[in-house]
């Protein structure tokens, strides 16, 4: 990398006004106007080339954001991309009109991206050809710094004494043309990201957390959305469904809804809420050849729902989904005291020590170490004594970062010593 992700950016923007970060006596002002006004939306290849040339000629880090139409459209594609760089100003790009943003990616090159809640936008930005080589996540930085609220508005208020209006955060960004008030909101989302990032970089260094942040930001460069097996099992209210046949009805209805939603480019929950799928599935347990009445959503797709129920009803018992997915992980911690009392004591000891560390360093405990790898290594430790190298290798295989392993491994060894049992 050409620059440290937590050092101040090459070209800091001028302070909006004098403010002491976190000082409750600092007056808060509404940030309601971009410094350069609301830019026109880029909707042509010619304008995209102009944007790329401007960004390439700019200096320092690049603030980036994307707006999706979650809850309205199928999938998580970007419907607007905002980008700002010192010397280049703010650009708003419509990826529906110009879907290939690789010219922008080339213009940015190895410069640092600044995003807020990077995992919300990285996937949709990659779909249009934008991929960071280094980044700074202001939300994640807020967590590492122990901020009580880490939303963008809260972070901006804390550091700059400015408040951002968020009334358009959940609108349908696929709407064309986009209202000017929406474009104003979008431009403001990247207006002060560079200044906030610089101040957070200073705080991370002062707190001795700059290396923690660097490793966390580096890990985000390879981040991919989690692909869950059997996504239909996350249907709200699944606990109300009886038996494997009931699960089969839900599964087929879920996939039929997903197909219809993709075909119509509408969010699945908008096409038919989970409650409707459960209503149909529960009715089908009594009569799979009819549908419950009284719902326009059920009536509108009557033929498709009945075909899905027919598929599920025709399945032999051997083709029914299991009541629960097999797991290669440990049992729920509440069962440990009975199944493995020593492991239960080790887990309790480690959790207490982690809680103390998190409190002393003002950081959420889940950012020090996620619960799942901790449970796995305590339940199924490396063979023999808790050797640091073996613990390090196992934790690394679970994706635990080096800075986290340096904290957790001594606590695990203390837990082993406290139980009085070496290796099992």
Number of C-alpha atoms within 10 A of each C-alpha: 10 9 13 16 26 26 17 20 23 12 16 17 18 9 11 12 10 9 18 13 16 14 11 10 9 16 10 14 13 11 20 14 13 19 13 10 12 19 15 13 18 21 16 15 15 11 15 23 16 15 23 22 17 21 26 20 14 19 18 19 28 24 25 23 26 22 23 23 22 18 17 20 22 21 17 18 22 25 21 23 24 22 25 26 27 20 15 18 18 27 23 23 25 19 20 14 12 16 17 16 22 16 19 21 21 16 18 26 15 17 21 22 24 27 27 25 18 22 15 16 20 22 18 20 22 16 16 19 15 19 21 19 17 23 27 31 22 26 20 20 28 22 18 22 21 16 19 13 13 20 15 21 15 19 28 23 23 23 18 24 25 23 18 18 14 12 10 14 14 13 15 17 21 19 10 8 8 13 10 11 11 15 19 17 22 24 26 22 27 24 25 22 26 28 21 23 29 23 18 24 24 15 17 21 15 10 13 12 18 23 16 19 24 19 15 23 21 16 15 17 16 11 13 10 9 6 7 9 8 10 11 18 18 10 16 13 12 16 8 10 17 13 13 16 23 23 23 23 29 28 24 22 27 23 15 18 24 21 13 19 20 15 10 13 15 19 22 24 17 14 20 19 15 21 14 16 23 23 15 23 28 21 17 23 17 9 14 19 14 14 20 15 9 8 10 10 13 20 14 10 14 13 10 16 24 19 16 21 26 16 13 23 21 9 12 9 10 7 12 18 17 13 14 8 10 7 7 7 13 15 13 8 16 9 12 17 12 10 12 12 13 19 24 21 18 24 22 14 18 23 20 14 17 21 16 13 18 18 13 9 16 16 19 19 17 13 14 21 21 14 12 12 18 18 21 17 19 20 21 13 17 17 12 10 16 20 13 15 11 16 22 17 13 18 22 15 11 14 13 22 18 16 17 18 21 13 14 24 20 15 20 24 18 16 24 23 14 13 15 9 13 13 13 12
